Amino acid sequence: MSDSLTLSVSSPDEAREPFLRLVARAALVDGQHPFNDQALVDAGTGTKSLLLAERGGAVVGAAVVGQGELEFVIDPEWREEGLGRQLLEILLANRGAGASEPLLAWAHGDHPASRKLAAGHGFVAVRTLLQLRRELSEAAPPADAGLPEGFVVGGFRGGRDIEEWVSLNAAVFAEHPEQGSLTADDLRFRMAETWFDPDDFLLLRDARGALVGYNWLKVEPGDEAGEIYVIGIDESHAGQGLGRALMNLGLARLAARGRRQAALYVDGENTRAVALYRSLGFTDHTIDIQYRREPAVRRR
C-alpha cells in the first residue's frame, strides 16, 4: 500500500457518506465532534472547500478550508502514523508561501498532540472555547422560569422571525468572529438540518412584541446531552434577569425532551456569561483551542 497522502476536493453530495462515517468514528473515540457547526455549514453551502485525504484508496482524513481558516481530522484507525502532520503540511503547501493573511485553525480538545503539531508549524494559541455541561433532573425549573412581567416566550415560526433573529443576533454578537456574521441563508441551512425543531428555538418578546432575546436549543437523536446552541439578550434589556430566565426555560425544555445533560460552548474570556453558567451548575467538560499562524513573510 502506498504511504503517500493525497487530497481530493469533493462536492458535499459526493463526500457526504465517507465524510459522515469518518466524523462519526472520530466523535465516538474523541467524545466530541471534530468540526464546528459553522465549518460544516460553510462546506455545505460551498463557501469553504471540503477535502478528503486518502491513502491507498482509503479515506483516512478530512479537512474544511477557506476564508483564512482550516479544520481537519484523521480517522482514529489511522492515527499514530504521522498522517496529521502530513495532512497539515499539504494544506499549508496548497495555501502557498505568498499568502498575505493569517491562518486560523481550531483544535477540538486541548490535546498534547495538537499543541505539538501547532507549535511545530508556527501556530500560536489565541483563543479558548469552553464546553460546559451540567446534569439535568426531573426537578426542572418552573414553566415561567421567573420571567419578568410583560415578557413572553414562544417558539420560532419562520417568516419575520428569520430577519428579526438575524438582526438581533448580529447586534448581540457584534464582536464575535463567527456567531455575529450569521446570515439568513446560514439560518435557513440550519433549519433544513434533521435536528432542527422550531419549538426548541425559544424567542423572547417584550410587551410591544419586539424580539429582545432567544435561546436556541440543539437536540440530536441519540445524544444524552442537549445543547444550549446559542443564547442572546438585547443589550438594552441586560440586567433584568432575562438571560437567567431563558436559561431556565431552555433547561426545562431539554429535560422535557428526555436529555440527561445540558451542554453549551462559551468563549473563555466572556467572564459575565461564564459566571452565569457556573451559577446554574455548569462545569468544565472540554476545551477547544483556536490557533493563529502569521503569513510566512511576517514570521521571524
Protein Blocks (a to p, Z undefined) as FASTA:
>chain_A
ZZbdcdddddfklmmmmmmmmmmmmmmmnopafbdfklmmmmmnopaccddddeehiafb
dcdeeehiacddddfklgonopmmmmmmmmmmmnopkbcbdcddddehjafklmmmmmmn
opacfbdcddddddddfkbcdfklopaehiacdddeejjlmmmmmmmmmmmmmmpmklmm
pcfklmmmmmmpmklcfklmccdddfkopafbdcdddddehiabdcdfbacddfklgonl
mmmmmmmmmmmmmmmnopabdcddddfklmmlmmmmmmnopacfbdcdddddddfklpZZ
